Amino acid sequence: MEVLRVSGEPEVAEVAVLRFRGDDQYCVETVDGLAPPEPRARKWVVNVSTQFGCPVGCPFCDAAQSYAGNPTAEELLAQVRWALARHPEHVGSCGKLKVHFARMGEPSFNDAVLEAIARLPEEISTPGLWACVATVAPRGRNAWFERLREVKESSFRGRFQLQFSVQSTSAADRVRLTPIAHWSLAEIAAYGARFHRTGDRKVVLNFALARAVEFEPAVVASTFDSAHFAVKITPVNPTARGAEAGFETVLRSERAEAVAAARDALLARGFDVVLSVGESGEDRIGSNCGQAVRVARPVRALPPEHHARLAPSAPAGNR
């Protein structure tokens, strides 16, 4: 693994462009981030790319501009080791160390993601370890999702977060925003009800709301059980592809009040609801979902001594 670039703000997040196999097409982006105002000792978030680019092609995501296949489990874990090696003093004592398989790529298209998640407890010896997967729920990957349930039960019961990137309550809008065959809302509801067990974190329905995209609380309430699901509403983050396609976020527009009303309607129906706008610094850094720093900024290789300092060969849990 080579470190081509590290950029960002240490008090918010830093994004690394990492190259594998000595070839530029096998590059990923990995985020070493915080959850301001929480200090790293309390909450630390590592975002891992699950594919070399992404084949889904969402029109507001810069990762969709290239795709070169899947990293191996070892290459996935190497991304985690890169982040952990930067702050070894916090590895064993962090209150919540969340490894989020959701930077570039669709996790369910890569079987190695399941192996990497299962190996995380061996890599990171800390009671604060959490795993997270964000997915668009592609059709035809049912076996992968069933195996994910098994991995969660065996290794991360009560310390796992599953997020479905739903984007809209309209089937037509979902086809436009997620241009691959994917589960219907009813299929997500059925799977999530089986996935969530007593003591687990609720399954999250994420809506990155753009203008002219339907979001009806009544559809959410009639399809999903608030005992198993929570709702997260986020902006459409600024990206090159999103700008070209004319996507504008709702949360930072005159429709923000309508979103607040929708939130209140869901709260009244018993749902946990989060409006997650995030730090403005995350947009500058390019650490938010859908952003790709290689699109916005040129990348050059760092000197070899930087590789050695940031990319140890030994697993973090064995140091």
WOQUIGI-V304321 format. One record per residue. N is the residue number from 0. RES is the residue in three letters. SS is DSSP state (H for helix, E for strand, - for the rest). Layout:
BEGIN
n & res & ss
N & RES & SS
N & RES & SS
END
This chain:
BEGIN
n & res & ss
0 & MET & -
1 & GLU & E
2 & VAL & E
3 & LEU & E
4 & ARG & E
5 & VAL & E
6 & SER & E
7 & GLY & E
8 & GLU & E
9 & PRO & -
10 & GLU & -
11 & VAL & -
12 & ALA & E
13 & GLU & E
14 & VAL & E
15 & ALA & E
16 & VAL & E
17 & LEU & E
18 & ARG & E
19 & PHE & -
20 & ARG & -
21 & GLY & -
22 & ASP & -
23 & ASP & H
24 & GLN & H
25 & TYR & H
26 & CYS & E
27 & VAL & E
28 & GLU & E
29 & THR & E
30 & VAL & E
31 & ASP & E
32 & GLY & E
33 & LEU & -
34 & ALA & E
35 & PRO & -
36 & PRO & -
37 & GLU & E
38 & PRO & -
39 & ARG & -
40 & ALA & -
41 & ARG & -
42 & LYS & E
43 & TRP & E
44 & VAL & E
45 & VAL & E
46 & ASN & E
47 & VAL & E
48 & SER & -
49 & THR & -
50 & GLN & -
51 & PHE & -
52 & GLY & E
53 & CYS & -
54 & PRO & -
55 & VAL & -
56 & GLY & -
57 & CYS & -
58 & PRO & -
59 & PHE & -
60 & CYS & -
61 & ASP & H
62 & ALA & H
63 & ALA & H
64 & GLN & H
65 & SER & -
66 & TYR & E
67 & ALA & -
68 & GLY & -
69 & ASN & -
70 & PRO & -
71 & THR & -
72 & ALA & H
73 & GLU & H
74 & GLU & H
75 & LEU & H
76 & LEU & H
77 & ALA & H
78 & GLN & H
79 & VAL & H
80 & ARG & H
81 & TRP & H
82 & ALA & H
83 & LEU & H
84 & ALA & H
85 & ARG & H
86 & HIS & -
87 & PRO & H
88 & GLU & H
89 & HIS & H
90 & VAL & H
91 & GLY & -
92 & SER & -
93 & CYS & -
94 & GLY & -
95 & LYS & E
96 & LEU & E
97 & LYS & E
98 & VAL & E
99 & HIS & E
100 & PHE & E
101 & ALA & -
102 & ARG & -
103 & MET & -
104 & GLY & -
105 & GLU & -
106 & PRO & H
107 & SER & H
108 & PHE & H
109 & ASN & -
110 & ASP & -
111 & ALA & H
112 & VAL & H
113 & LEU & H
114 & GLU & H
115 & ALA & H
116 & ILE & H
117 & ALA & H
118 & ARG & H
119 & LEU & H
120 & PRO & H
121 & GLU & H
122 & GLU & H
123 & ILE & -
124 & SER & -
125 & THR & -
126 & PRO & -
127 & GLY & -
128 & LEU & E
129 & TRP & E
130 & ALA & E
131 & CYS & E
132 & VAL & E
133 & ALA & E
134 & THR & E
135 & VAL & -
136 & ALA & -
137 & PRO & E
138 & ARG & -
139 & GLY & -
140 & ARG & -
141 & ASN & H
142 & ALA & H
143 & TRP & H
144 & PHE & H
145 & GLU & H
146 & ARG & H
147 & LEU & H
148 & ARG & H
149 & GLU & H
150 & VAL & H
151 & LYS & H
152 & GLU & H
153 & SER & H
154 & SER & H
155 & PHE & -
156 & ARG & -
157 & GLY & -
158 & ARG & -
159 & PHE & E
160 & GLN & E
161 & LEU & E
162 & GLN & E
163 & PHE & E
164 & SER & E
165 & VAL & -
166 & GLN & -
167 & SER & -
168 & THR & -
169 & SER & -
170 & ALA & H
171 & ALA & H
172 & ASP & H
173 & ARG & H
174 & VAL & H
175 & ARG & H
176 & LEU & H
177 & THR & -
178 & PRO & -
179 & ILE & -
180 & ALA & -
181 & HIS & E
182 & TRP & -
183 & SER & -
184 & LEU & H
185 & ALA & H
186 & GLU & H
187 & ILE & H
188 & ALA & H
189 & ALA & H
190 & TYR & H
191 & GLY & H
192 & ALA & H
193 & ARG & H
194 & PHE & H
195 & HIS & -
196 & ARG & -
197 & THR & -
198 & GLY & -
199 & ASP & -
200 & ARG & -
201 & LYS & -
202 & VAL & E
203 & VAL & E
204 & LEU & E
205 & ASN & E
206 & PHE & E
207 & ALA & E
208 & LEU & E
209 & ALA & E
210 & ARG & -
211 & ALA & -
212 & VAL & -
213 & GLU & -
214 & PHE & -
215 & GLU & -
216 & PRO & H
217 & ALA & H
218 & VAL & H
219 & VAL & H
220 & ALA & H
221 & SER & H
222 & THR & H
223 & PHE & -
224 & ASP & -
225 & SER & -
226 & ALA & -
227 & HIS & -
228 & PHE & E
229 & ALA & E
230 & VAL & E
231 & LYS & E
232 & ILE & E
233 & THR & E
234 & PRO & E
235 & VAL & -
236 & ASN & -
237 & PRO & -
238 & THR & -
239 & ALA & H
240 & ARG & H
241 & GLY & H
242 & ALA & H
243 & GLU & H
244 & ALA & H
245 & GLY & -
246 & PHE & -
247 & GLU & -
248 & THR & E
249 & VAL & -
250 & LEU & -
251 & ARG & -
252 & SER & -
253 & GLU & -
254 & ARG & -
255 & ALA & H
256 & GLU & H
257 & ALA & H
258 & VAL & H
259 & ALA & H
260 & ALA & H
261 & ALA & H
262 & ARG & H
263 & ASP & H
264 & ALA & H
265 & LEU & H
266 & LEU & H
267 & ALA & H
268 & ARG & -
269 & GLY & -
270 & PHE & -
271 & ASP & E
272 & VAL & E
273 & VAL & E
274 & LEU & E
275 & SER & E
276 & VAL & -
277 & GLY & -
278 & GLU & -
279 & SER & H
280 & GLY & H
281 & GLU & H
282 & ASP & H
283 & ARG & H
284 & ILE & H
285 & GLY & -
286 & SER & -
287 & ASN & -
288 & CYS & -
289 & GLY & -
290 & GLN & -
291 & ALA & -
292 & VAL & H
293 & ARG & H
294 & VAL & H
295 & ALA & H
296 & ARG & -
297 & PRO & -
298 & VAL & -
299 & ARG & -
300 & ALA & -
301 & LEU & -
302 & PRO & -
303 & PRO & H
304 & GLU & H
305 & HIS & H
306 & HIS & H
307 & ALA & H
308 & ARG & H
309 & LEU & H
310 & ALA & -
311 & PRO & -
312 & SER & -
313 & ALA & -
314 & PRO & -
315 & ALA & H
316 & GLY & H
317 & ASN & H
318 & ARG & -
END
